[in-house]
Amino acid sequence: MTKSQKEEKIRKSRGAFHEAFKGLLRNRTATVGLAMVTVLAIVGILAPVLAPYDPLRPTMRERLTPPTSAHWLGQDELGRDILSRVIYGARISLTIGIVSVGVGMALGVPWGLLSGFYGGKLDLISQRLLDILLAFPPIILVILVVTVLGPGLWNAMIVIGITSVPRYSRVVRGSALSLRDAEYVQAARALGSSDVRVLLRHVLPNVLGPVVVLGTLYTATAILTAAGLGFLGLGAQAPTPEWGAMLSRGREYLRVAPHVSAFPGLAIFFSVLGFNLLGDGLRDALDPRLRGVR
């Protein structure tokens, strides 16, 4: 490939990205989701700067204090500042989403790519293994494995990521099946390109769009699942300021101090809604057939 051809290819890729980004911004719902996710990311990254108090420091004399000018979201059952704990919880939730999605993609994308590209017995065996995983409801499988491995945030993140592998694999496999007989793939093979080169240069770039959309949507699922595990005591352990665990501890004080559970619950709602709206917008922006529908 000559230098001019490489420059032309870079310009085309930039143009495709620019068009997708413009399509995302034209979608009002997606714009709202992007803004919500951006706020969540900023809060998580700048948690030490934004948090007004130490999220782990108890003040028993002020336990269950309702929202005041000093503590905007009130204090929990140990007198810890809820605002600070919610802010630090954003960092934990982002970590959960990134790690879980990373594990799912790292295992599911190669699995689906090889299965769809080569087909035959490899495809048959790999898909039957996925069928076994899909036979179990994800939350039941997560609870089972976490119970065996022991409660903890990292165990929860890894298991949540593993349960998402079948979804990534199925999406990538479907795309690889349709692409392996494409003209440009056949041309690359005719020119002597190896299977590895064909997979990495011609097939993988064309399946990344659906994978990115699925990863964005599954980030919301991972955050919600981790919050459920924290609520059951199988996720993050005390005194970690994780939203699900905070929600669980606050349920004992719903009648006398509903704010202890209300604000972590609203934080979960905000983050899950933001990622779902963003994922829906990305789907529309990356699929040419859906552009301009909204």
GUTIZA-867979 format. One record per residue (C-alpha): residue number from 1; x, y, z; residue in one letter. Coordinates in steps of 0.02 Angstrom, whole numbers, always signed. Layout:
# residues N
     n     east    north       up   res
   NUM        X        Y        Z     A
...
This chain:
# residues 294
     n     east    north       up   res
     1       +0       +0       +0     M
     2      +71     +168      -54     T
     3      +80     +321      +57     K
     4      -62     +407      -36     S
     5     -172     +252      -17     Q
     6     -137     +248     +170     K
     7     -181     +432     +187     E
     8     -343     +405      +90     E
     9     -388     +259     +203     K
    10     -357     +366     +358     I
    11     -466     +505     +287     R
    12     -607     +383     +253     K
    13     -599     +311     +428     S
    14     -599     +485     +504     R
    15     -746     +531     +394     G
    16     -843     +378     +451     A
    17     -807     +419     +633     F
    18     -858     +600     +606     H
    19    -1022     +549     +526     E
    20    -1059     +426     +668     A
    21    -1021     +560     +798     F
    22    -1133     +686     +708     K
    23    -1271     +556     +702     G
    24    -1249     +527     +888     L
    25    -1263     +713     +926     L
    26    -1419     +730     +817     R
    27    -1506     +601     +926     N
    28    -1573     +696    +1076     R
    29    -1593     +541    +1181     T
    30    -1414     +488    +1146     A
    31    -1351     +663    +1185     T
    32    -1435     +656    +1355     V
    33    -1359     +484    +1386     G
    34    -1186     +546    +1334     L
    35    -1202     +695    +1452     A
    36    -1255     +581    +1596     M
    37    -1111     +460    +1567     V
    38     -989     +606    +1553     T
    39    -1048     +677    +1719     V
    40    -1031     +504    +1798     L
    41     -854     +485    +1729     A
    42     -801     +658    +1790     I
    43     -871     +626    +1963     V
    44     -784     +458    +1973     G
    45     -616     +522    +1913     I
    46     -618     +677    +2023     L
    47     -693     +590    +2175     A
    48     -551     +640    +2294     P
    49     -571     +822    +2241     V
    50     -762     +830    +2239     L
    51     -799     +731    +2398     A
    52     -818     +853    +2544     P
    53     -780     +722    +2678     Y
    54     -689     +559    +2703     D
    55     -816     +427    +2646     P
    56     -754     +302    +2776     L
    57     -744     +414    +2930     R
    58     -889     +383    +3052     P
    59     -963     +513    +3170     T
    60    -1081     +416    +3282     M
    61    -1153     +572    +3365     R
    62    -1227     +626    +3197     E
    63    -1290     +459    +3133     R
    64    -1446     +458    +3022     L
    65    -1444     +648    +3010     T
    66    -1557     +708    +2868     P
    67    -1491     +823    +2729     P
    68    -1422     +987    +2796     T
    69    -1316    +1130    +2731     S
    70    -1161    +1041    +2798     A
    71    -1207     +869    +2731     H
    72    -1311     +894    +2574     W
    73    -1371     +713    +2564     L
    74    -1370     +679    +2750     G
    75    -1273     +548    +2848     Q
    76    -1291     +360    +2859     D
    77    -1310     +239    +3005     E
    78    -1129     +269    +3058     L
    79    -1131     +456    +3031     G
    80    -1033     +449    +2867     R
    81    -1069     +581    +2736     D
    82    -1184     +505    +2604     I
    83    -1134     +629    +2468     L
    84     -951     +580    +2485     S
    85     -995     +396    +2482     R
    86    -1105     +416    +2328     V
    87     -966     +511    +2239     I
    88     -838     +376    +2278     Y
    89     -968     +246    +2229     G
    90     -968     +319    +2053     A
    91     -784     +271    +2037     R
    92     -822      +94    +2095     I
    93     -969      +76    +1975     S
    94     -864     +137    +1828     L
    95     -729      +12    +1874     T
    96     -859     -126    +1882     I
    97     -925      -80    +1710     G
    98     -753      -65    +1628     I
    99     -681     -225    +1702     V
   100     -837     -329    +1671     S
   101     -855     -270    +1492     V
   102     -668     -292    +1463     G
   103     -673     -473    +1523     V
   104     -827     -510    +1417     G
   105     -750     -433    +1260     M
   106     -579     -512    +1286     A
   107     -656     -686    +1292     L
   108     -811     -667    +1184     G
   109     -743     -573    +1033     V
   110     -602     -697     +988     P
   111     -720     -842    +1025     W
   112     -854     -778     +907     G
   113     -727     -721     +776     L
   114     -643     -891     +761     L
   115     -807     -986     +771     S
   116     -891     -886     +633     G
   117     -738     -873     +520     F
   118     -689    -1056     +519     Y
   119     -858    -1138     +549     G
   120     -866    -1329     +545     G
   121     -836    -1431     +703     K
   122     -755    -1283     +792     L
   123     -914    -1182     +769     D
   124    -1025    -1328     +820     L
   125     -930    -1365     +981     I
   126     -908    -1183    +1032     S
   127    -1092    -1143    +1005     Q
   128    -1148    -1293    +1108     R
   129    -1038    -1231    +1251     L
   130    -1120    -1061    +1236     L
   131    -1291    -1144    +1239     D
   132    -1246    -1222    +1406     I
   133    -1198    -1052    +1477     L
   134    -1355     -972    +1408     L
   135    -1463    -1106    +1488     A
   136    -1431    -1027    +1659     F
   137    -1507     -858    +1703     P
   138    -1358     -739    +1717     P
   139    -1399     -676    +1892     I
   140    -1419     -855    +1958     I
   141    -1253     -906    +1881     L
   142    -1168     -751    +1953     V
   143    -1237     -784    +2127     I
   144    -1185     -968    +2117     L
   145    -1006     -933    +2063     V
   146     -981     -787    +2184     V
   147    -1047     -895    +2326     T
   148     -918    -1029    +2282     V
   149     -772     -908    +2257     L
   150     -821     -798    +2403     G
   151     -897     -624    +2410     P
   152     -792     -480    +2349     G
   153     -791     -343    +2219     L
   154     -660     -419    +2103     W
   155     -740     -590    +2104     N
   156     -906     -509    +2061     A
   157     -832     -408    +1916     M
   158     -745     -559    +1839     I
   159     -898     -670    +1853     V
   160    -1013     -536    +1781     I
   161     -893     -519    +1635     G
   162     -889     -708    +1605     I
   163    -1079     -718    +1601     T
   164    -1080     -590    +1459     S
   165     -963     -693    +1349     V
   166    -1103     -785    +1255     P
   167    -1183     -620    +1202     R
   168    -1023     -548    +1131     Y
   169     -980     -713    +1049     S
   170    -1150     -732     +965     R
   171    -1148     -554     +897     V
   172     -970     -569     +829     V
   173    -1002     -743     +759     R
   174    -1153     -682     +660     G
   175    -1052     -540     +585     S
   176     -903     -653     +546     A
   177    -1015     -779     +458     L
   178    -1078     -645     +340     S
   179     -906     -568     +312     L
   180     -802     -723     +279     R
   181     -875     -740     +103     D
   182     -869     -554      +64     A
   183     -779     -504      -97     E
   184     -641     -405      -12     Y
   185     -604     -550     +106     V
   186     -593     -670      -41     Q
   187     -482     -546     -132     A
   188     -366     -534      +18     A
   189     -353     -722      +24     R
   190     -318     -731     -163     A
   191     -175     -608     -139     L
   192      -96     -727      -13     G
   193     -147     -646     +151     S
   194     -141     -762     +300     S
   195     -296     -801     +403     D
   196     -229     -697     +546     V
   197     -206     -546     +433     R
   198     -378     -568     +356     V
   199     -458     -581     +528     L
   200     -368     -431     +602     L
   201     -368     -314     +450     R
   202     -532     -354     +362     H
   203     -653     -446     +476     V
   204     -623     -377     +651     L
   205     -639     -191     +605     P
   206     -809     -226     +528     N
   207     -880     -312     +683     V
   208     -823     -181     +808     L
   209     -978      -72     +785     G
   210    -1102     -197     +858     P
   211     -976     -244     +992     V
   212     -957      -63    +1049     V
   213    -1146      -44    +1059     V
   214    -1165     -206    +1156     L
   215    -1023     -157    +1273     G
   216    -1105      +10    +1312     T
   217    -1272      -72    +1348     L
   218    -1192     -210    +1451     Y
   219    -1100      -82    +1558     T
   220    -1271      -34    +1626     A
   221    -1313     -217    +1655     T
   222    -1147     -246    +1744     A
   223    -1175      -97    +1860     I
   224    -1351     -155    +1900     L
   225    -1297     -336    +1929     T
   226    -1152     -283    +2042     A
   227    -1273     -173    +2140     A
   228    -1387     -323    +2161     G
   229    -1242     -428    +2225     L
   230    -1193     -289    +2344     G
   231    -1372     -280    +2406     F
   232    -1366     -468    +2442     L
   233    -1197     -454    +2529     G
   234    -1104     -549    +2391     L
   235    -1019     -400    +2308     G
   236     -920     -259    +2385     A
   237     -895     -280    +2571     Q
   238     -904     -149    +2708     A
   239     -844      -14    +2723     P
   240     -826       +3    +2533     T
   241     -943     +142    +2472     P
   242    -1030      +37    +2339     E
   243    -1207      +90    +2293     W
   244    -1289      -82    +2309     G
   245    -1212     -114    +2480     A
   246    -1262      +61    +2537     M
   247    -1440      +27    +2480     L
   248    -1443     -137    +2574     S
   249    -1382      -63    +2738     R
   250    -1504      +82    +2724     G
   251    -1659      -27    +2707     R
   252    -1660      -55    +2895     E
   253    -1690     +131    +2921     Y
   254    -1820     +165    +2785     L
   255    -1950     +227    +2907     R
   256    -1838     +341    +3009     V
   257    -1707     +391    +2880     A
   258    -1762     +353    +2700     P
   259    -1622     +463    +2630     H
   260    -1493     +330    +2675     V
   261    -1563     +216    +2539     S
   262    -1642     +344    +2424     A
   263    -1484     +429    +2362     F
   264    -1383     +272    +2321     P
   265    -1538     +206    +2232     G
   266    -1551     +366    +2129     L
   267    -1366     +352    +2086     A
   268    -1393     +175    +2019     I
   269    -1543     +236    +1919     F
   270    -1445     +383    +1847     F
   271    -1296     +278    +1790     S
   272    -1397     +135    +1716     V
   273    -1512     +254    +1623     L
   274    -1365     +353    +1555     G
   275    -1277     +200    +1482     F
   276    -1439     +131    +1410     N
   277    -1479     +295    +1323     L
   278    -1301     +309    +1257     L
   279    -1301     +129    +1194     G
   280    -1466     +155    +1105     D
   281    -1397     +312    +1022     G
   282    -1236     +225     +970     L
   283    -1337      +87     +888     R
   284    -1429     +216     +783     D
   285    -1269     +313     +742     A
   286    -1165     +161     +692     L
   287    -1301      +77     +589     D
   288    -1325     +170     +423     P
   289    -1500      +96     +403     R
   290    -1558     +184     +563     L
   291    -1480     +355     +532     R
   292    -1608     +492     +515     G
   293    -1749     +385     +586     V
   294    -1761     +492     +743     R
